[in-house]
Amino acid sequence: MSNEPKKHHYVPQFYMRQFPCMADAKKVMTLERHRDVVVAASKSIARIGYEDLFRAP
């Protein structure tokens, strides 16, 4: 079994922690587009900005 991480963050988590939500320090505000509507939502830092099992070419 390999010790390589499964989630490779292309936006470092330590950087995202500089912009926390007022209600929860482990979340950041995001904007998502749903067809013609833009929705603001708070998302967990651990759940955004990564690729699963990223492999360099």
Secondary structure, 3 states (H helix, E strand, C coil): CCCCCCEEECCCHHHHCCCCCCCCCCEEEEEEEECCEEEEEEEEHHHCCEEECCCCC
